[in-house]
Amino acid sequence: MKREFATYEVTGYDDLGKIKFVHLREDEFVLPVEIKGDDLRKIKKMMELNPGVTVIIHAAIDQRRMRLLEVDGYSLRKENM
């Protein structure tokens, strides 16, 4: 099965419950997507170490189950002030 990758802006995360979520912006929509272990840890670390910077991921998402399948890459974007 071929995975479709797209670029998403990370707007936040929820790691308090049994199931962990990351909030991804796609155009004007924000999607709560289930995420597992290492990927969430990397995103949290990037957000904590770089305040005021937007984390961007290139990832494949199972749209039906709202689950992150694979992250192909991470990048940071600093907003112009």
C-alpha positions as CSV (number, residue, x, y, z in Angstrom):
1,M,0.0,0.0,0.0
2,K,1.5,3.4,-1.1
3,R,1.5,6.1,1.6
4,E,0.4,9.6,0.8
5,F,2.7,12.2,2.4
6,A,1.8,15.8,3.1
7,T,3.2,18.7,5.1
8,Y,1.5,19.7,8.3
9,E,2.1,22.5,10.9
10,V,2.1,21.2,14.5
11,T,-0.1,23.4,16.7
12,G,0.1,21.4,19.9
13,Y,-0.1,18.0,21.5
14,D,-2.0,16.1,24.2
15,D,0.1,13.6,26.1
16,L,-2.0,13.2,29.3
17,G,-4.2,10.3,28.5
18,K,-3.5,6.7,27.5
19,I,-3.8,7.6,23.8
20,K,-1.5,10.5,22.7
21,F,-2.5,13.1,20.2
22,V,-0.7,15.7,18.1
23,H,-2.7,18.6,16.6
24,L,-1.8,19.2,13.0
25,R,-2.9,22.1,10.8
26,E,-3.8,21.3,7.2
27,D,-4.9,24.5,5.4
28,E,-7.6,26.0,7.7
29,F,-8.4,22.7,9.6
30,V,-6.7,21.4,12.7
31,L,-6.7,17.6,13.0
32,P,-6.2,15.7,16.2
33,V,-4.1,12.7,15.1
34,E,-3.0,9.7,17.3
35,I,0.7,9.5,17.6
36,K,3.1,7.0,19.2
37,G,6.3,7.1,21.3
38,D,9.4,8.5,19.5
39,D,7.6,10.8,17.1
40,L,5.8,12.6,20.0
41,R,9.0,12.8,22.0
42,K,10.9,14.5,19.1
43,I,8.1,17.0,18.5
44,K,7.7,17.9,22.2
45,K,11.5,18.4,22.4
46,M,11.6,20.6,19.3
47,M,8.7,22.7,20.7
48,E,10.3,23.1,24.1
49,L,13.8,24.0,22.8
50,N,12.5,26.5,20.2
51,P,9.8,28.7,21.7
52,G,8.2,31.0,19.1
53,V,9.2,28.6,16.3
54,T,6.6,26.5,14.4
55,V,7.4,22.8,14.0
56,I,6.6,21.4,10.5
57,I,6.4,17.7,9.7
58,H,6.2,15.8,6.5
59,A,4.1,12.8,7.3
60,A,1.7,10.1,6.2
61,I,-1.6,10.0,8.0
62,D,-4.4,7.4,8.0
63,Q,-7.3,9.8,7.5
64,R,-9.9,7.2,8.3
65,R,-8.5,6.3,11.7
66,M,-6.8,9.7,12.4
67,R,-3.5,8.0,13.1
68,L,0.0,9.1,12.2
69,L,1.6,6.3,10.1
70,E,5.0,7.6,9.4
71,V,7.0,10.8,9.7
72,D,9.4,11.5,6.8
73,G,11.0,14.6,8.1
74,Y,10.9,17.5,10.5
75,S,11.7,21.2,10.0
76,L,11.3,24.5,11.9
77,R,9.9,27.8,10.7
78,K,10.4,31.1,12.5
79,E,7.7,33.7,12.0
80,N,8.8,37.2,10.9
81,M,8.4,39.7,13.7
